[in-house]
Amino acid sequence: MPGDDPKPLAASTAGGDDTVDLFVSYAHADDEVPAGARKGWVTTLVGELRRVLRRKLGGSGAQVWMDHALAANQPLTATLRDRVSRSRTMLIVLSPGYVRSTWCQRELCDFVTAAQARGEAENIFVVELEPIDRDSQPSALPAPIRELVPIAFWERDGDDEPRLAGYPTPNADEYSPYWKLVNRLAGQLARRLERALPAAPAAGAVAAPLSQQTAAIFAGPDSITTEPAGIPQAHGLSLYLHAAPEDQPLAGAIADQLDAVGVMVLCPSPRPQQSFQECLLEHENALRQCRGMLLLNTGERIANLMSAWQLARRIFGACRAGPWSAALHLPPPGHPDLPIHNVLQVDCRNGFDIRALGPFLAALQADGNAHPSGFRHA
């Protein structure tokens, strides 16, 4: 979570229940983007961790929550504290910045308190970015945390300063220490999460059928596949996805396909008893992290879709050049296109084909490469 300069909200999955499998707690300074890299070190680690967890756990892997952008010095919101307390496990990215961060300590306290109330243990994992004398930090790290054995992502040559593995970006050598450490961490997390995740269906069991509307998206020979062909890899690109509550299964299916080409999808969904202000803040924070947005048009009231687009335009549309929003017109047929001239209209009424988004993703990626912040100032 936020260090002394907190960060915006970002979930790893579209839709899902209120429970998060893994909450990543870290200091803002440890995720600053270094020269020669496109993402911060922590963001890169979490992205690779998600991929390995999908392989080890099967299905969609684990729900990972990584907070990216609250305003500086803003207190923890009720929404974020609720997210922490509902998480099954926590990954602490331990560093001098983490130890000194008031926000990180409050976040850790909330998680420990909630876990103890549920009678849970063995649910905190520690990644160490450089040597930390944890016994000298009794006020920052509770005794149970100080006793945990961290996975050290650093090494030292002689008397040199410790060197962070995979910094500024991990190389492709499969035998490098970085990938071994990622695999070790994912293995520990997977073994812990397997005790909490729903069991796989027994052999011979029949999977629950897709709803008629969801199934219609995958109809036809050109339906999307696990490894979509003809789509540029867009690692580091984040998209905000607006979907009505009843369309969350569709949003999840589309998010999975975008994830296969390296696109992170943020799709906040309202939770029971969540106030309007908390819901709005969550959507605004998600938008601030994204480079573009997708609108799912399945016959939802046009006014609701227009309101979502206007919110996005207020957040970043006025200072962006080029395309930044697209509307996916999904089954059932008959509903009109959105009456917005500067939105890419993608007709998916006869089945969704992710290749139709290829030019849109390529344009967003090119714009982001030219303007690293993802925004072009007027």
Sequence and secondary structure as in RCSB ss.txt:
>XXXX:A:sequence
MPGDDPKPLAASTAGGDDTVDLFVSYAHADDEVPAGARKGWVTTLVGELRRVLRRKLGGSGAQVWMDHALAANQP
LTATLRDRVSRSRTMLIVLSPGYVRSTWCQRELCDFVTAAQARGEAENIFVVELEPIDRDSQPSALPAPIRELVP
IAFWERDGDDEPRLAGYPTPNADEYSPYWKLVNRLAGQLARRLERALPAAPAAGAVAAPLSQQTAAIFAGPDSIT
TEPAGIPQAHGLSLYLHAAPEDQPLAGAIADQLDAVGVMVLCPSPRPQQSFQECLLEHENALRQCRGMLLLNTGE
RIANLMSAWQLARRIFGACRAGPWSAALHLPPPGHPDLPIHNVLQVDCRNGFDIRALGPFLAALQADGNAHPSGF
RHA
>XXXX:A:secstr
   SS     BSSBS  S EEEEEE  GGGG   TT SS HHHHHHHHHHHHHHHHH TT   EEE     TT  
  HHHHHHHHTEEEEEEEESHHHHH HHHHHHHHHHHHHHHHTT  S EEEEESS   GGG TTTS HHHHTS  
EE EE  TTS  EETT SS  S TTSHHHHHHHHHHHHHHHHHTTTS     TT       HHHHHHT STT   
SS SS    TTEEEEEE  GGGHHHHHHHHHHHHTTTEEEEB    TT  HHHHHHHHHHHHHH SEEEEEESS 
 HHHHHHHHHHHHHHTGGG  S  EEEEE SSTT    S TTSEEEE TT   GGGGHHHHHHHHHHHHHSTTS 
   
